[in-house]
Amino acid sequence: MTVPPTRRATFMLGALILAAGVAAPPASAAAAPVAPDALTVASTPASTGSLTAAFDAAATRYGVPRDLLIAIGYAETHLDGHAGTPSAAGGYGVMNLTGNPAVHTLAEASRLTGLKASTLENNQAANILGAAAVLRSYAADLKTAQRDSVDNWYAAVARYGGATDPSVARLYADTVYDLLATGFGVPAKGVSVTARAVAPQRGTLATARASLDSADYGPAAWAPASTSNYTVANRETDYNINYIVIHVTQGSYAGSISWFQNPAAQVSAHYVVRSSDGAITQSVREKDIAWHAGNWTYNTQAIGIEHEGYIDDPSWFTDAMYRSSAALTRSLTTKYAIPRDRSHIIGHIEVPSATHTDPGQYWNWTYYMQLVNGVTGIGTGTVNVSGSLNIRSGPGTGYAVAGSLANGAGVSVYCQATGTTVTGTYGTSNIWDRIGTNKYVADAYVLTGSDGFIPGVPRC
């Protein structure tokens, strides 16, 4: 097709958006609202392979830095739409477009793009397009953002997170900018962002930080939940604390803390643990009754610990998270004389009459309980292989290849599991060494100083 030069940019933009699964909206950068259903979307969600095209199209259409848009999606969901199921706070899609009494990004996206809420919820490309429209709208309101300078988008990013507490708004925006600074990728989805130098212009949020003076647990920050979401009590005299209940947020770290601060949430937990580095925020004092278990008796007798992530995506469950949470649980069990066993350290799904299934099948209870009970050793080893050694996503040759290691590479062994039997440099063995989150190598090719399981290293 021959395109006249004056129409070429518009045509290329339309082609990008169509490739992502969404017909092109009007060309105005201000993105004026159009009548519902004036825009059309493919009848099925965009494929995984078109995720990059969807981000490219949305960024171009609304003048939003592409990598910033991707970083927001990664901070919210690890770029997983979770088959259209909502987050705990009512957010949808890879960009977590949200509709609740305090956050209205879903409705705003619908107004700005002219797309139905159901389309924004279920169509990947539409969801990303909607988020870009909302960000551009916020930037216009704040009069700070420039298309080619991610540093000037900080206030718009903070507003997208929906937090009313300035310290939580900063926590949300800092998470996005930290991702830009370090770089990240989701190889399975064909998306990556290269690390860059960032100097975010925080403006009024420059001095907004959560207090590090948690009254109950020193390493935790303090960001109190709304008093509408828990019961003030004195459990030292009125109740016995007998349980630790493990939860998964079904949302992001900052988003969950913000949700607890929303009076309409009617939910809270005592602590929230971050995936990337194990940072902890306390939202309810231990003496008070958080509303987390869905069972009043257990609420009165338990400490609730939320963990950032989604139950169907194991990429959230990092070593940093496990170790930090286990240290918290160990401290709590000491303080309240709670036995360190699975009868007293339980998942939400194990609470009687539970309607939730967290922490889900990917939560490694064996590893977690070993950490809680003080089995915290890390082993080391050296790869000895002719050529390169495959890293697998699980303990066996049937799992997907997640990378490779060259001969002589040093590794840290966080835990060990049994799996496929492999014959290698050091004989035949069914032991597999976990060297990172969802990363395993056959022990038969690793010199660890032990012929079997490494002494002191926990079993996965």
ChimeraX attribute file (.defattr): number of C-alpha atoms within 10 A of each C-alpha:
attribute: neighborCount
match mode: 1-to-1
recipient: residues
	/A:1	3
	/A:2	5
	/A:3	11
	/A:4	9
	/A:5	9
	/A:6	8
	/A:7	9
	/A:8	12
	/A:9	12
	/A:10	15
	/A:11	14
	/A:12	13
	/A:13	19
	/A:14	20
	/A:15	17
	/A:16	21
	/A:17	24
	/A:18	19
	/A:19	18
	/A:20	30
	/A:21	26
	/A:22	28
	/A:23	18
	/A:24	21
	/A:25	22
	/A:26	16
	/A:27	13
	/A:28	9
	/A:29	13
	/A:30	15
	/A:31	19
	/A:32	14
	/A:33	15
	/A:34	16
	/A:35	10
	/A:36	14
	/A:37	12
	/A:38	13
	/A:39	16
	/A:40	18
	/A:41	22
	/A:42	16
	/A:43	10
	/A:44	11
	/A:45	18
	/A:46	21
	/A:47	14
	/A:48	15
	/A:49	13
	/A:50	19
	/A:51	23
	/A:52	18
	/A:53	21
	/A:54	27
	/A:55	27
	/A:56	23
	/A:57	29
	/A:58	30
	/A:59	24
	/A:60	19
	/A:61	26
	/A:62	23
	/A:63	19
	/A:64	26
	/A:65	21
	/A:66	20
	/A:67	20
	/A:68	23
	/A:69	23
	/A:70	29
	/A:71	25
	/A:72	26
	/A:73	22
	/A:74	21
	/A:75	25
	/A:76	30
	/A:77	24
	/A:78	21
	/A:79	22
	/A:80	21
	/A:81	23
	/A:82	18
	/A:83	14
	/A:84	17
	/A:85	14
	/A:86	19
	/A:87	24
	/A:88	18
	/A:89	24
	/A:90	19
	/A:91	25
	/A:92	29
	/A:93	28
	/A:94	29
	/A:95	31
	/A:96	30
	/A:97	29
	/A:98	25
	/A:99	18
	/A:100	16
	/A:101	12
	/A:102	18
	/A:103	22
	/A:104	17
	/A:105	25
	/A:106	27
	/A:107	19
	/A:108	20
	/A:109	28
	/A:110	24
	/A:111	21
	/A:112	23
	/A:113	28
	/A:114	21
	/A:115	27
	/A:116	20
	/A:117	21
	/A:118	13
	/A:119	20
	/A:120	27
	/A:121	25
	/A:122	21
	/A:123	27
	/A:124	32
	/A:125	31
	/A:126	32
	/A:127	30
	/A:128	29
	/A:129	31
	/A:130	30
	/A:131	31
	/A:132	29
	/A:133	29
	/A:134	28
	/A:135	24
	/A:136	26
	/A:137	20
	/A:138	20
	/A:139	22
	/A:140	14
	/A:141	11
	/A:142	13
	/A:143	13
	/A:144	16
	/A:145	24
	/A:146	16
	/A:147	17
	/A:148	12
	/A:149	14
	/A:150	22
	/A:151	19
	/A:152	20
	/A:153	28
	/A:154	25
	/A:155	25
	/A:156	22
	/A:157	24
	/A:158	24
	/A:159	22
	/A:160	22
	/A:161	25
	/A:162	20
	/A:163	24
	/A:164	16
	/A:165	18
	/A:166	18
	/A:167	20
	/A:168	26
	/A:169	24
	/A:170	27
	/A:171	22
	/A:172	27
	/A:173	25
	/A:174	18
	/A:175	20
	/A:176	23
	/A:177	25
	/A:178	17
	/A:179	22
	/A:180	22
	/A:181	16
	/A:182	13
	/A:183	15
	/A:184	16
	/A:185	17
	/A:186	12
	/A:187	9
	/A:188	9
	/A:189	15
	/A:190	12
	/A:191	19
	/A:192	15
	/A:193	18
	/A:194	12
	/A:195	13
	/A:196	13
	/A:197	11
	/A:198	14
	/A:199	13
	/A:200	18
	/A:201	16
	/A:202	18
	/A:203	12
	/A:204	10
	/A:205	18
	/A:206	12
	/A:207	11
	/A:208	16
	/A:209	17
	/A:210	19
	/A:211	12
	/A:212	15
	/A:213	13
	/A:214	18
	/A:215	12
	/A:216	14
	/A:217	19
	/A:218	12
	/A:219	15
	/A:220	22
	/A:221	21
	/A:222	24
	/A:223	23
	/A:224	20
	/A:225	25
	/A:226	20
	/A:227	15
	/A:228	15
	/A:229	23
	/A:230	24
	/A:231	15
	/A:232	13
	/A:233	16
	/A:234	13
	/A:235	15
	/A:236	12
	/A:237	8
	/A:238	10
	/A:239	15
	/A:240	14
	/A:241	22
	/A:242	19
	/A:243	25
	/A:244	25
	/A:245	26
	/A:246	24
	/A:247	28
	/A:248	26
	/A:249	25
	/A:250	27
	/A:251	25
	/A:252	29
	/A:253	28
	/A:254	26
	/A:255	26
	/A:256	25
	/A:257	28
	/A:258	27
	/A:259	28
	/A:260	26
	/A:261	26
	/A:262	25
	/A:263	16
	/A:264	14
	/A:265	19
	/A:266	17
	/A:267	21
	/A:268	30
	/A:269	29
	/A:270	24
	/A:271	27
	/A:272	29
	/A:273	26
	/A:274	24
	/A:275	22
	/A:276	15
	/A:277	14
	/A:278	20
	/A:279	17
	/A:280	25
	/A:281	27
	/A:282	26
	/A:283	25
	/A:284	28
	/A:285	23
	/A:286	23
	/A:287	20
	/A:288	18
	/A:289	27
	/A:290	28
	/A:291	24
	/A:292	25
	/A:293	29
	/A:294	16
	/A:295	14
	/A:296	13
	/A:297	12
	/A:298	21
	/A:299	23
	/A:300	23
	/A:301	17
	/A:302	26
	/A:303	29
	/A:304	28
	/A:305	26
	/A:306	28
	/A:307	30
	/A:308	25
	/A:309	28
	/A:310	25
	/A:311	23
	/A:312	16
	/A:313	16
	/A:314	16
	/A:315	14
	/A:316	23
	/A:317	24
	/A:318	18
	/A:319	18
	/A:320	17
	/A:321	22
	/A:322	25
	/A:323	18
	/A:324	22
	/A:325	26
	/A:326	20
	/A:327	17
	/A:328	21
	/A:329	25
	/A:330	19
	/A:331	14
	/A:332	19
	/A:333	20
	/A:334	12
	/A:335	10
	/A:336	13
	/A:337	12
	/A:338	19
	/A:339	15
	/A:340	18
	/A:341	13
	/A:342	13
	/A:343	13
	/A:344	15
	/A:345	23
	/A:346	19
	/A:347	25
	/A:348	26
	/A:349	18
	/A:350	18
	/A:351	18
	/A:352	12
	/A:353	11
	/A:354	14
	/A:355	13
	/A:356	16
	/A:357	15
	/A:358	23
	/A:359	26
	/A:360	18
	/A:361	12
	/A:362	15
	/A:363	21
	/A:364	14
	/A:365	17
	/A:366	13
	/A:367	22
	/A:368	23
	/A:369	20
	/A:370	19
	/A:371	21
	/A:372	24
	/A:373	15
	/A:374	13
	/A:375	15
	/A:376	17
	/A:377	15
	/A:378	15
	/A:379	21
	/A:380	17
	/A:381	20
	/A:382	17
	/A:383	23
	/A:384	21
	/A:385	18
	/A:386	11
	/A:387	10
	/A:388	15
	/A:389	19
	/A:390	18
	/A:391	25
	/A:392	22
	/A:393	20
	/A:394	21
	/A:395	25
	/A:396	21
	/A:397	18
	/A:398	11
	/A:399	13
	/A:400	13
	/A:401	14
	/A:402	15
	/A:403	13
	/A:404	14
	/A:405	17
	/A:406	15
	/A:407	16
	/A:408	14
	/A:409	14
	/A:410	15
	/A:411	20
	/A:412	15
	/A:413	23
	/A:414	22
	/A:415	23
	/A:416	25
	/A:417	20
	/A:418	17
	/A:419	16
	/A:420	16
	/A:421	17
	/A:422	19
	/A:423	14
	/A:424	16
	/A:425	15
	/A:426	15
	/A:427	11
	/A:428	14
	/A:429	19
	/A:430	17
	/A:431	22
	/A:432	29
	/A:433	32
	/A:434	26
	/A:435	20
	/A:436	17
	/A:437	16
	/A:438	16
	/A:439	20
	/A:440	29
	/A:441	28
	/A:442	30
	/A:443	32
	/A:444	25
	/A:445	24
	/A:446	26
	/A:447	18
	/A:448	20
	/A:449	13
	/A:450	11
	/A:451	12
	/A:452	13
	/A:453	20
	/A:454	19
	/A:455	11
	/A:456	12
	/A:457	19
	/A:458	24
	/A:459	17
	/A:460	18
